[in-house]
Amino acid sequence: QVQLVESGGGLVQAGGSLRLSCAASGSIFSFSTMAWYRQAPGKQGEWAASITNGGSTNYADSVKGRFTISRDNAEATVYLHMNSLKPEDTGIYYCKLETNYGFRFWGQGTQVTVSS
């Protein structure tokens, strides 16, 4: 069983930065694709960024150029570096691990609030 624990959320002013972390248990982290999703209040969740086990990254247009996803396989941790934050970035941020066989695991989420 894989457990994912996010941290690093908080309250920040518009234009500020935060770094989210997601630590994974188990031994499959380095073989898995990791992703960050977010859910704004009253809205559906949306994908923000992902990184493959080989280090290839992809970003939603809404965060491209401001957010950077990275991973540390030795620490079994994925990060989301968020710069130039906007009020519309407010929401709960979740990390997801997807194995090569298509199994998916989710963390419990961490709240990010950006004040204007």
C-alpha positions in Angstrom: 0.0 0.0 0.0 1.3 3.5 -0.9 0.7 6.5 1.4 1.2 10.0 0.2 1.6 12.9 2.6 1.5 16.5 1.3 2.8 19.5 3.2 3.8 23.1 2.6 0.5 24.7 2.0 -0.5 27.9 3.7 -1.6 31.5 3.3 0.4 33.8 1.0 -0.1 37.1 -0.6 -0.6 37.4 -4.3 2.8 37.4 -6.1 4.3 35.3 -3.4 5.7 31.8 -3.5 5.2 28.4 -1.9 6.8 25.0 -2.2 4.6 22.0 -1.7 6.0 18.6 -0.9 4.5 15.1 -1.2 6.3 12.3 0.5 5.6 8.7 -0.5 5.9 5.5 1.3 6.7 2.2 -0.4 9.2 1.2 -2.9 7.5 2.1 -6.2 8.0 5.8 -6.1 10.9 5.9 -8.5 9.0 3.8 -11.1 5.8 6.0 -11.0 4.5 9.1 -12.6 3.7 11.8 -10.0 1.2 14.6 -10.5 -0.3 17.5 -8.7 -4.0 18.4 -8.9 -5.9 21.2 -7.3 -9.5 21.9 -6.4 -10.7 25.4 -6.0 -13.7 26.1 -3.7 -16.9 25.2 -5.5 -15.1 24.0 -8.6 -14.1 20.7 -10.1 -10.6 19.5 -9.5 -8.1 20.1 -12.2 -4.7 18.7 -13.1 -1.8 21.2 -12.6 1.5 19.4 -13.4 3.0 16.0 -13.7 6.4 14.4 -13.9 7.3 10.9 -15.2 9.8 8.5 -13.7 12.2 9.7 -16.3 11.8 13.3 -15.3 9.7 14.6 -18.2 7.3 17.3 -17.1 4.0 18.7 -18.3 2.0 21.7 -17.0 -1.5 23.0 -17.4 -1.6 26.3 -19.3 -2.9 28.0 -16.1 0.3 27.3 -14.3 2.9 27.1 -17.0 5.8 29.5 -16.4 4.9 30.0 -12.8 5.0 26.4 -11.3 7.7 23.9 -11.4 7.3 20.2 -10.6 10.4 18.2 -9.5 11.1 14.9 -7.8 13.8 13.4 -5.6 13.7 9.6 -6.0 16.1 9.0 -3.2 13.8 10.8 -0.8 10.6 9.5 -2.5 9.3 13.0 -2.6 7.7 15.2 -5.3 7.7 19.0 -5.1 5.6 21.7 -6.6 7.4 25.1 -6.6 4.8 27.8 -7.0 5.8 31.4 -7.9 3.9 34.5 -8.8 0.8 33.1 -7.0 -2.6 34.5 -7.9 -5.8 34.4 -5.9 -7.2 32.0 -8.5 -4.5 29.5 -7.4 -6.3 29.1 -4.1 -7.5 25.6 -3.4 -6.6 22.2 -2.0 -3.6 20.7 -3.7 -3.4 16.9 -4.0 -0.6 14.7 -5.2 -1.2 11.6 -7.1 1.0 8.6 -7.8 0.3 6.4 -10.8 2.1 3.2 -11.3 3.2 1.6 -14.6 0.1 -0.7 -14.2 -2.3 2.2 -13.9 -2.9 2.0 -10.1 -3.5 5.4 -8.6 -3.0 6.7 -5.1 -3.9 10.1 -3.7 -2.7 12.1 -0.8 -5.0 13.9 1.7 -4.4 17.3 0.3 -2.9 20.6 1.5 -4.6 24.0 1.5 -3.2 26.9 -0.4 -4.8 30.3 0.1 -3.6 33.3 -1.9 -4.9 36.7 -0.7 -5.2 39.6 -3.0 
